[in-house]
């Protein structure tokens, strides 16, 4: 008995001095005993005896607490632990963590023994931590050393498409087996192995998303911060693709090619298929290039509001973005191309990055257009140099060959005159000098003017034909002109063209040759040979024909080349000059047979001027 009393006193002392609250409840939940530690809740030791414990539990926790209590009553093997709110004597609520044991069958106890400790501060700290984690923009996940989920915030739930109750205490690699054998698995395990923080980016195929992962290991688990960076990675991919497309833009040789490539880049790289490029030269909006999606969205006509927005963007040299409701189009952006025009983009919705990417593409397109123009100028300059070289070669050919022949003739007859004193030899010398004068005149024409024209103006075909005829020694030849159209041309060079054709007919035909000049209404192809069409309708050009012997079909391909001539004193440059003057005006010249067998020169692409 003495030993038992000593043990009871020892146990009572432990209870009296314990910071935990020891409570004894009977089978109805009535408080039978409270240890002195109940004073921590503001109550005297015996103040709560005889009261039902559930009356002091927060209403939101009461049902769960009662269910747990009666479950322990029914099954003595159950030792439940429960956290709930208990009312303090001052009316506030304190969190208690209670563990219970059923001792109803123990004679000296006959009740449910509860051991409770105040965990209010711990709960509040946890709530503050959870609130902080829930406010984080990044997803936060915590794992224990066995890779079981211990915590996920709302952002993590959203990314993982799982709720916390679904995955807490589950092994992450079981929940997401697709992550095994990826960087998510390897780098997390490596961080745990070396106990060093690690950061990496990886693509998770099942979610089709990119994530930035920050891993912070500890001895009892790992904390992971997860950020969805798919949008940023997509932007980086877009910028890289746009950079690659810029190289293609810069390689285009013409402005038209640049424009076509640019709208395709908008469609294929920027995912902005409703795109077009507009030229705003002379305050007139003109469509240059567009995608098929743009044609489908807007049709062949452009809304007046769009023309105004294009003009506004061009004049202000600033991007104009507007919202509208036009079919599937909800937003439009009009981005200036400097002094060249405007590039328009439309979509159901354009965000800030869409506009930013559109501006980048427009800037690259403007640069490519500048480069293409410089390339056009360089090519034109190169072609002009080539033409000048050709003229120099022609000049050298004439000087070395064509002038040498009449010069030798003149020298020979002059020697004969000196030997014989016969004056008829001087006639041959004079004719040789005339030929050399004609050659020099034609060479100078080629060298000085080539394939260029000066200022053009409306002129009468009848007038210029008459002036050209008056400038040529025609003798008994006849001019029959019915060409009464008004055309836009360089009058001086057109007169040279006609003079050369008239001389060609006079040099190769009869003295009384008849030369006709008239309107050309159209030209058709027949078996590869151009044939004149019936008259009638609007003039499409003009023709010059004669009733002389004509030009053999075999020679027609070479008649316009320098040096071709069948006349005794021909220079072989007249028809070359004709061709170059025609090309300088943008006309096309061809040679066919006239109805009466003579030569007929046709000039197509000569549009009349409206009077």
C-alpha positions as CSV (number, residue, x, y, z in Angstrom):
1,X,0.0,0.0,0.0
2,X,2.9,2.3,0.8
3,X,4.4,1.7,-2.6
4,X,1.1,2.3,-4.4
5,X,0.5,5.5,-2.5
6,X,4.0,6.6,-3.5
7,X,3.3,5.8,-7.2
8,X,0.0,7.6,-7.1
9,X,1.6,10.7,-5.6
10,X,4.3,10.6,-8.2
11,X,1.8,10.3,-11.1
12,X,-0.3,13.1,-9.6
13,X,2.7,15.3,-9.4
14,X,3.4,14.6,-13.0
15,X,-0.1,15.6,-14.0
16,X,-0.1,18.6,-11.7
17,X,3.1,20.0,-13.2
18,X,2.5,19.0,-16.8
19,X,1.9,21.7,-19.4
20,X,-0.5,19.4,-21.2
21,X,-4.1,19.3,-20.0
22,X,-5.3,15.9,-18.9
23,X,-9.1,15.4,-19.1
24,X,-11.3,12.5,-18.1
25,X,-14.6,12.1,-19.8
26,X,-17.3,9.6,-19.1
27,X,-19.2,7.7,-21.9
28,X,-21.5,10.6,-22.5
29,X,-18.7,13.2,-23.0
30,X,-19.2,14.8,-19.6
31,X,-16.0,16.2,-18.0
32,X,-15.2,14.2,-14.8
33,X,-11.7,15.5,-14.2
34,X,-9.4,18.3,-15.4
35,X,-5.7,18.6,-14.5
36,X,-4.4,21.9,-13.1
37,X,-3.1,22.8,-16.6
38,X,-6.7,23.7,-17.6
39,X,-5.9,27.0,-16.0
40,X,-4.0,27.8,-19.2
41,X,-7.5,28.2,-20.8
42,X,-8.6,30.5,-18.0
43,X,-10.6,28.0,-16.0
44,X,-10.2,26.8,-12.4
45,X,-9.4,23.1,-12.1
46,X,-12.8,22.0,-11.0
47,X,-14.8,24.8,-13.0
48,X,-15.6,22.5,-16.0
49,X,-16.4,19.3,-14.1
50,X,-19.9,18.1,-14.8
51,X,-20.1,20.1,-18.1
52,X,-20.4,18.3,-21.5
53,X,-17.0,18.9,-23.2
54,X,-18.6,19.4,-26.7
55,X,-20.3,22.6,-25.5
56,X,-16.9,24.3,-25.3
57,X,-15.8,23.2,-28.8
58,X,-16.2,25.5,-31.8
59,X,-19.5,24.8,-33.7
60,X,-17.6,24.2,-36.9
61,X,-15.5,21.5,-35.2
62,X,-18.1,20.0,-32.9
63,X,-19.6,17.4,-35.2
64,X,-16.2,16.0,-36.2
65,X,-15.0,16.0,-32.6
66,X,-18.2,14.1,-31.5
67,X,-17.8,11.6,-34.2
68,X,-14.2,10.9,-33.2
69,X,-15.2,10.6,-29.5
70,X,-17.9,8.1,-30.1
71,X,-15.7,6.1,-32.5
72,X,-13.2,5.8,-29.7
73,X,-15.9,4.8,-27.3
74,X,-17.1,2.0,-29.6
75,X,-13.6,0.7,-30.3
76,X,-11.1,0.8,-27.4
77,X,-8.4,-0.1,-29.9
78,X,-8.7,3.3,-31.5
79,X,-6.4,6.1,-30.2
80,X,-7.5,9.1,-32.2
81,X,-5.6,12.5,-32.4
82,X,-7.7,15.5,-33.2
83,X,-7.0,19.2,-33.7
84,X,-10.0,21.5,-32.9
85,X,-10.9,24.9,-31.4
86,X,-11.7,25.1,-27.7
87,X,-13.3,28.2,-26.1
88,X,-11.0,30.1,-23.7
89,X,-12.6,31.6,-20.5
90,X,-12.3,35.0,-22.1
91,X,-14.4,33.9,-25.1
92,X,-11.6,33.5,-27.6
93,X,-10.8,30.3,-29.3
94,X,-7.6,28.3,-28.8
95,X,-6.5,25.4,-31.0
96,X,-6.0,22.1,-29.0
97,X,-4.3,19.0,-30.3
98,X,-5.9,16.1,-28.3
99,X,-5.0,12.4,-28.2
100,X,-7.6,10.1,-26.5
101,X,-7.5,6.6,-25.0
102,X,-10.5,4.5,-24.0
103,X,-10.2,3.3,-20.4
104,X,-13.8,2.6,-19.6
105,X,-12.9,-1.0,-18.8
106,X,-10.2,0.1,-16.4
107,X,-11.6,-0.1,-12.9
108,X,-9.6,2.8,-11.5
109,X,-10.3,5.1,-14.4
110,X,-13.7,4.2,-16.1
111,X,-13.6,6.9,-18.7
112,X,-11.9,8.3,-21.8
113,X,-8.5,9.9,-21.0
114,X,-7.6,12.9,-23.1
115,X,-4.2,14.5,-23.3
116,X,-4.4,18.0,-24.9
117,X,-1.9,20.7,-25.6
118,X,-2.3,24.2,-26.9
119,X,-1.1,24.4,-30.5
120,X,-2.7,27.8,-31.3
121,X,0.6,29.4,-32.2
122,X,1.7,26.5,-34.4
123,X,-1.7,26.5,-36.2
124,X,-1.5,30.3,-36.8
125,X,2.0,30.0,-38.1
126,X,0.9,27.3,-40.5
127,X,-2.0,29.3,-41.6
128,X,0.2,32.3,-42.2
129,X,2.6,30.1,-44.2
130,X,-0.2,28.6,-46.2
131,X,-1.6,32.1,-46.9
132,X,1.8,33.3,-48.1
133,X,2.2,30.2,-50.3
134,X,-1.3,30.6,-51.6
135,X,-0.6,34.2,-52.6
136,X,2.6,33.1,-54.5
137,X,2.4,33.5,-58.2
138,X,4.6,30.4,-58.5
139,X,3.3,26.9,-57.8
140,X,4.8,25.5,-54.6
141,X,5.1,21.8,-53.8
142,X,6.6,20.0,-50.8
143,X,7.7,16.4,-50.7
144,X,9.1,14.2,-47.9
145,X,12.2,12.1,-48.2
146,X,10.1,9.3,-49.9
147,X,8.9,11.8,-52.6
148,X,5.3,11.9,-51.1
149,X,3.4,15.1,-51.5
150,X,3.1,16.9,-48.2
151,X,1.8,20.3,-49.5
152,X,0.6,22.0,-52.7
153,X,-0.7,25.5,-53.0
154,X,-3.5,26.6,-55.2
155,X,-1.2,27.5,-58.1
156,X,0.2,24.0,-58.0
157,X,-3.2,22.5,-58.0
158,X,-4.1,24.5,-61.1
159,X,-0.9,23.5,-62.9
160,X,-1.0,19.8,-61.9
161,X,-4.8,19.6,-62.5
162,X,-5.1,17.8,-59.2
163,X,-6.5,19.0,-55.8
164,X,-4.4,18.7,-52.7
165,X,-6.6,16.0,-51.1
166,X,-6.2,13.9,-54.2
167,X,-2.4,13.8,-54.1
168,X,-1.2,14.5,-50.5
169,X,0.7,11.5,-49.2
170,X,0.9,10.1,-52.7
171,X,4.3,9.5,-54.4
172,X,4.8,12.1,-57.1
173,X,6.3,9.6,-59.5
174,X,3.2,7.3,-59.1
175,X,0.9,10.3,-59.8
176,X,2.9,11.4,-62.8
177,X,4.8,8.4,-64.2
178,X,5.5,10.3,-67.4
179,X,8.0,12.5,-65.4
180,X,10.3,9.5,-64.8
181,X,13.3,9.5,-67.1
182,X,13.0,13.2,-67.7
183,X,14.8,16.2,-66.2
184,X,12.1,16.5,-63.6
185,X,13.1,13.2,-62.1
186,X,16.8,13.3,-62.7
187,X,17.5,16.9,-61.5
188,X,15.2,16.6,-58.4
189,X,17.0,13.4,-57.4
190,X,20.4,15.0,-58.1
191,X,19.5,18.0,-55.9
192,X,18.5,15.6,-53.0
193,X,21.7,13.6,-53.5
194,X,24.1,16.6,-53.3
195,X,21.8,18.6,-51.0
196,X,22.3,21.7,-53.2
197,X,19.6,23.9,-54.7
198,X,19.1,23.4,-58.5
199,X,17.3,25.4,-61.2
200,X,16.4,24.1,-64.6
201,X,13.8,24.4,-67.4
202,X,12.1,21.5,-69.0
203,X,9.1,20.6,-71.2
204,X,6.5,18.3,-69.8
205,X,4.9,16.5,-72.7
206,X,1.5,15.5,-71.1
207,X,0.8,19.1,-70.3
208,X,2.5,20.4,-73.5
209,X,4.0,23.1,-71.3
210,X,7.4,24.5,-70.3
211,X,8.3,24.9,-66.7
212,X,11.0,26.7,-64.8
213,X,11.8,24.5,-61.7
214,X,13.7,25.7,-58.6
215,X,14.5,22.8,-56.2
216,X,15.5,23.3,-52.5
217,X,16.4,20.1,-50.8
218,X,16.7,19.3,-47.1
219,X,17.4,16.3,-45.0
220,X,13.7,15.4,-44.6
221,X,12.4,16.3,-48.0
222,X,12.4,18.9,-50.8
223,X,10.6,22.1,-51.6
224,X,9.9,22.9,-55.3
225,X,8.9,26.1,-56.9
226,X,7.3,25.6,-60.3
227,X,6.6,28.4,-62.8
228,X,4.8,27.9,-66.1
229,X,7.1,29.6,-68.7
230,X,5.3,28.2,-71.8
231,X,4.3,31.7,-73.0
232,X,7.8,33.0,-72.6
233,X,9.3,30.0,-74.4
234,X,6.7,30.4,-77.2
235,X,7.7,34.0,-77.6
236,X,11.4,33.0,-77.7
237,X,10.6,30.4,-80.4
238,X,8.6,33.0,-82.3
239,X,11.4,35.5,-82.1
240,X,13.9,33.0,-83.3
241,X,11.6,31.9,-86.2
242,X,11.1,35.6,-87.0
243,X,14.9,36.1,-87.0
244,X,15.3,33.2,-89.4
245,X,12.6,34.5,-91.6
246,X,14.3,37.9,-91.8
247,X,17.2,36.3,-93.5
248,X,14.8,35.1,-96.2
249,X,13.3,38.5,-96.5
250,X,16.7,40.1,-96.9
251,X,17.6,37.6,-99.7
252,X,14.5,38.6,-101.8
253,X,15.6,40.5,-104.9
254,X,12.5,42.5,-105.7
255,X,10.0,44.6,-103.7
256,X,7.1,42.3,-104.8
257,X,9.0,39.2,-103.6
258,X,9.7,40.9,-100.2
259,X,6.0,41.8,-99.8
260,X,4.8,38.2,-100.6
261,X,7.3,36.7,-98.2
262,X,6.4,39.1,-95.5
263,X,2.6,38.2,-95.5
264,X,3.5,34.5,-95.5
265,X,5.8,35.1,-92.5
266,X,3.0,36.8,-90.6
267,X,0.7,33.8,-91.4
268,X,3.1,31.0,-90.7
269,X,5.5,32.4,-88.0
270,X,3.4,34.9,-86.1
271,X,0.1,33.0,-86.5
272,X,-1.5,36.2,-87.9
273,X,-3.0,34.9,-91.1
274,X,-5.2,37.9,-91.9
275,X,-2.3,40.2,-93.2
276,X,-1.8,42.6,-96.0
277,X,0.7,45.2,-97.3
278,X,-0.5,48.6,-98.6
279,X,1.3,51.1,-100.7
280,X,0.4,54.7,-99.8
281,X,2.3,56.6,-102.5
282,X,0.7,59.8,-103.6
283,X,-1.9,59.6,-100.8
284,X,-3.5,56.7,-102.6
285,X,-4.0,53.4,-100.7
286,X,-3.1,50.5,-103.0
287,X,-3.0,46.8,-102.1
288,X,0.4,45.3,-102.7
289,X,0.2,41.8,-101.2
290,X,-2.2,39.8,-99.0
291,X,-2.8,36.3,-97.6
292,X,-5.7,34.2,-98.8
293,X,-7.2,34.5,-95.3
294,X,-7.2,38.3,-95.7
295,X,-9.1,37.9,-99.0
296,X,-11.6,35.5,-97.4
297,X,-12.1,38.0,-94.5
298,X,-12.5,41.2,-96.4
299,X,-13.2,40.1,-100.0
300,X,-12.2,42.3,-102.9
301,X,-13.3,45.6,-101.4
302,X,-11.6,47.4,-98.5
303,X,-13.8,49.1,-95.9
304,X,-13.5,52.8,-95.9
305,X,-12.7,52.7,-92.1
306,X,-9.7,50.5,-92.9
307,X,-8.5,53.0,-95.6
308,X,-8.7,55.8,-93.1
309,X,-6.8,53.8,-90.4
310,X,-4.1,52.9,-93.0
311,X,-3.8,56.6,-93.9
312,X,-3.7,57.6,-90.3
313,X,-0.9,55.1,-89.5
314,X,1.1,56.1,-92.6
315,X,0.8,59.9,-92.0
316,X,1.6,59.7,-88.2
317,X,4.2,57.0,-88.7
318,X,2.7,55.3,-85.7
319,X,1.0,52.0,-85.1
320,X,-2.8,52.2,-85.0
321,X,-4.6,49.4,-83.0
322,X,-8.4,49.2,-82.9
323,X,-11.2,46.9,-81.9
324,X,-14.1,46.1,-84.2
325,X,-16.7,43.5,-85.1
326,X,-16.2,42.4,-88.7
327,X,-16.9,38.7,-89.2
328,X,-14.3,36.8,-87.2
329,X,-12.1,39.9,-86.9
330,X,-12.1,41.5,-83.5
331,X,-8.9,43.5,-83.6
332,X,-6.8,45.2,-86.2
333,X,-3.3,46.7,-86.1
334,X,-1.9,49.0,-88.8
335,X,1.9,49.2,-88.7
336,X,3.7,51.8,-90.8
337,X,6.5,50.7,-93.2
338,X,8.3,54.1,-93.1
339,X,7.8,56.0,-96.3
340,X,6.7,52.9,-98.2
341,X,3.2,52.1,-96.8
342,X,1.5,50.2,-94.1
343,X,1.3,46.5,-93.0
344,X,-2.1,45.5,-91.6
345,X,-2.7,42.6,-89.2
346,X,-6.1,41.3,-88.1
347,X,-7.3,38.6,-85.7
348,X,-10.1,37.7,-83.4
349,X,-7.9,39.2,-80.6
350,X,-4.5,40.9,-80.8
351,X,-2.6,41.0,-77.5
352,X,0.4,43.2,-76.7
353,X,2.9,40.5,-77.9
354,X,1.0,40.1,-81.2
355,X,1.4,43.8,-81.8
356,X,5.1,43.7,-80.7
357,X,5.8,40.9,-83.1
358,X,3.9,42.6,-85.9
359,X,6.0,45.7,-85.4
360,X,9.2,43.7,-85.5
361,X,8.1,42.0,-88.8
362,X,7.1,45.4,-90.2
363,X,10.5,46.9,-89.3
364,X,12.3,44.0,-91.0
365,X,10.0,44.2,-94.0
366,X,10.7,47.9,-94.4
367,X,14.5,47.2,-94.2
368,X,14.1,44.4,-96.8
369,X,12.2,46.7,-99.1
370,X,14.9,49.3,-98.8
371,X,17.5,46.7,-99.6
372,X,15.4,45.4,-102.6
373,X,15.2,49.0,-103.9
374,X,18.9,49.4,-103.6
375,X,19.4,46.1,-105.3
376,X,17.0,47.2,-108.1
377,X,19.0,50.4,-108.5
378,X,22.3,48.4,-108.4
379,X,21.0,46.0,-111.0
380,X,19.7,48.9,-113.2
381,X,23.1,50.6,-112.9
382,X,24.8,47.3,-113.7
383,X,22.6,46.8,-116.8
384,X,23.3,50.4,-117.8
385,X,27.0,49.7,-117.5
386,X,26.6,46.6,-119.6
387,X,24.7,48.6,-122.2
388,X,27.5,51.2,-122.2
389,X,30.0,48.4,-122.7
390,X,28.0,47.0,-125.5
391,X,27.9,50.5,-127.2
392,X,31.7,50.8,-126.6
393,X,32.1,47.4,-128.2
394,X,29.9,48.5,-131.1
395,X,31.9,51.7,-131.4
396,X,35.2,49.7,-131.4
397,X,33.8,47.3,-134.0
398,X,32.8,50.2,-136.3
399,X,36.1,52.0,-135.8
400,X,38.2,48.9,-136.3
401,X,36.2,47.4,-139.2
402,X,33.4,49.5,-140.7
403,X,35.3,52.7,-140.9
404,X,38.5,50.9,-142.1
405,X,36.7,49.6,-145.2
406,X,35.5,52.9,-146.7
407,X,38.8,54.5,-145.5
408,X,40.8,51.9,-147.6
409,X,38.4,52.5,-150.5
410,X,39.0,56.2,-150.4
411,X,42.8,55.7,-150.1
412,X,42.8,53.3,-153.0
413,X,40.8,55.6,-155.4
414,X,42.9,58.6,-154.2
415,X,46.1,56.7,-155.2
416,X,44.5,55.9,-158.5
417,X,43.6,59.5,-159.1
418,X,47.2,60.5,-158.4
419,X,48.5,57.9,-160.8
420,X,46.0,58.6,-163.6
421,X,44.7,62.1,-163.0
422,X,41.2,60.8,-163.8
423,X,38.6,62.8,-161.8
424,X,36.0,60.0,-161.7
425,X,38.2,58.4,-159.1
426,X,37.5,61.4,-156.8
427,X,33.8,60.6,-157.1
428,X,34.5,57.2,-155.4
429,X,36.5,59.0,-152.7
430,X,33.6,61.4,-152.1
431,X,31.1,58.5,-151.7
432,X,33.5,56.7,-149.3
433,X,33.7,59.9,-147.2
434,X,29.9,60.1,-147.2
435,X,29.7,56.5,-145.9
436,X,32.2,57.3,-143.2
437,X,30.2,60.4,-142.2
438,X,27.0,58.3,-141.9
439,X,28.8,55.7,-139.8
440,X,30.2,58.3,-137.4
441,X,26.7,59.9,-137.1
442,X,25.0,56.6,-136.2
443,X,27.8,55.6,-133.8
444,X,27.5,58.9,-132.0
445,X,23.7,58.3,-131.7
446,X,24.3,54.9,-130.1
447,X,27.1,56.1,-127.9
448,X,25.4,59.3,-126.6
449,X,21.8,58.2,-126.3
450,X,21.6,54.4,-126.3
451,X,18.4,53.0,-124.8
452,X,17.3,56.2,-123.0
453,X,14.6,58.8,-123.7
454,X,14.3,62.3,-122.5
455,X,11.1,63.9,-121.3
456,X,8.0,62.5,-123.0
457,X,4.9,64.4,-124.0
458,X,1.8,63.9,-126.1
459,X,2.6,64.1,-129.8
460,X,0.7,63.4,-133.0
461,X,1.8,60.4,-135.0
462,X,0.9,62.2,-138.3
463,X,3.1,65.2,-137.3
464,X,6.2,63.2,-136.3
465,X,5.9,61.0,-139.4
466,X,5.8,64.1,-141.7
467,X,8.7,65.7,-139.9
468,X,10.8,62.5,-140.2
469,X,10.0,62.3,-143.9
470,X,11.1,65.8,-144.5
471,X,14.4,65.1,-142.8
472,X,15.3,62.3,-145.3
473,X,16.3,62.6,-149.0
474,X,13.4,60.7,-150.4
475,X,13.5,61.5,-154.2
476,X,10.5,60.0,-156.0
477,X,9.5,57.8,-153.0
478,X,6.0,58.3,-151.5
479,X,4.8,58.5,-147.9
480,X,1.3,57.2,-147.2
481,X,0.5,58.1,-143.5
482,X,-2.8,57.3,-141.8
483,X,-1.3,57.4,-138.3
484,X,-3.4,60.1,-136.6
485,X,-3.2,58.8,-132.9
486,X,-1.8,60.9,-130.1
487,X,0.8,59.1,-128.1
488,X,3.2,59.8,-125.2
489,X,6.8,59.7,-126.4
490,X,10.1,61.5,-126.8
491,X,9.4,63.4,-130.0
492,X,13.1,63.7,-131.1
493,X,13.9,60.1,-130.5
494,X,10.7,58.9,-132.2
495,X,11.6,61.0,-135.2
496,X,15.0,59.3,-135.3
497,X,13.3,55.9,-135.2
498,X,11.1,56.8,-138.2
499,X,14.0,58.4,-140.1
500,X,16.0,55.2,-139.8
501,X,13.1,53.1,-141.0
502,X,12.5,55.4,-143.9
503,X,16.2,55.3,-144.9
504,X,16.2,51.6,-144.5
505,X,13.3,51.3,-147.0
506,X,14.9,53.8,-149.4
507,X,18.4,52.0,-149.3
508,X,17.0,48.6,-149.9
509,X,14.0,49.3,-152.2
510,X,13.2,51.0,-155.5
511,X,13.7,54.7,-155.8
512,X,9.9,55.1,-156.1
513,X,9.2,52.9,-153.1
514,X,6.0,53.6,-151.2
515,X,6.2,53.7,-147.4
516,X,3.1,53.5,-145.3
517,X,2.7,54.5,-141.6
518,X,-0.5,53.6,-139.7
519,X,-2.2,52.4,-136.6
520,X,-1.7,48.9,-135.3
521,X,-4.8,47.4,-133.6
522,X,-3.4,44.2,-132.4
523,X,-0.9,41.4,-132.9
524,X,-1.4,37.6,-132.8
525,X,1.0,34.7,-132.8
526,X,0.6,32.2,-135.6
527,X,2.9,29.2,-135.6
528,X,5.6,31.3,-133.8
529,X,5.4,34.1,-136.4
530,X,3.8,37.4,-135.6
531,X,1.1,38.5,-138.1
532,X,-0.8,41.7,-138.3
533,X,-4.5,41.7,-137.4
534,X,-7.5,43.3,-139.0
535,X,-7.9,47.0,-138.4
536,X,-10.6,48.3,-136.1
537,X,-10.8,49.1,-132.4
538,X,-8.5,51.1,-130.2
539,X,-5.0,51.6,-131.5
540,X,-2.5,49.2,-129.8
541,X,0.6,50.6,-131.6
542,X,1.8,51.6,-135.0
543,X,3.5,50.1,-138.0
544,X,5.9,51.2,-140.8
545,X,5.9,49.1,-144.0
546,X,7.1,49.4,-147.6
547,X,6.4,47.7,-150.9
548,X,10.0,46.9,-151.5
549,X,11.7,43.5,-151.7
550,X,11.2,42.7,-148.0
551,X,13.7,40.9,-145.7
552,X,14.3,37.2,-145.9
553,X,12.8,35.2,-143.1
554,X,16.2,33.7,-142.2
555,X,17.6,37.2,-141.6
556,X,14.8,38.5,-139.4
557,X,16.5,37.4,-136.2
558,X,19.6,39.3,-137.0
559,X,18.4,42.5,-138.6
560,X,18.3,44.4,-135.3
561,X,21.9,43.4,-134.5
562,X,24.7,45.9,-135.0
563,X,26.5,45.7,-138.4
564,X,23.7,44.0,-140.3
565,X,23.2,45.6,-143.7
566,X,22.7,44.5,-147.3
567,X,23.0,48.0,-148.8
568,X,26.3,49.0,-150.4
569,X,26.7,52.0,-148.2
570,X,24.7,50.9,-145.1
571,X,26.2,51.2,-141.7
572,X,24.3,48.3,-140.2
573,X,23.3,50.4,-137.2
574,X,20.0,51.9,-138.3
575,X,17.8,49.1,-137.1
576,X,19.8,48.7,-134.0
577,X,19.0,52.3,-133.2
578,X,15.3,51.6,-134.0
579,X,15.2,48.7,-131.5
580,X,16.9,50.7,-128.8
581,X,14.6,53.7,-129.1
582,X,11.5,51.3,-129.0
583,X,12.9,49.5,-125.9
584,X,13.6,52.9,-124.2
585,X,9.9,53.7,-124.6
586,X,8.8,50.3,-123.3
587,X,7.5,49.2,-126.7
588,X,8.0,45.9,-128.5
589,X,9.2,45.9,-132.1
590,X,8.9,43.0,-134.5
591,X,9.4,42.4,-138.2
592,X,6.8,40.7,-140.4
593,X,6.0,40.6,-144.1
594,X,3.6,43.2,-145.5
595,X,0.7,42.2,-147.7
596,X,2.6,43.2,-150.9
597,X,5.8,41.4,-149.8
598,X,7.7,44.3,-148.4
599,X,9.1,44.7,-144.8
600,X,6.7,45.7,-142.1
601,X,7.9,46.8,-138.7
602,X,5.3,46.7,-135.9
603,X,5.5,48.5,-132.6
604,X,3.2,47.1,-129.9
605,X,2.4,48.4,-126.4
606,X,2.0,52.0,-127.6
607,X,-1.1,53.2,-125.8
608,X,-2.9,56.3,-127.1
609,X,-3.3,59.4,-125.0
610,X,-6.8,60.5,-124.3
611,X,-7.4,63.9,-125.8
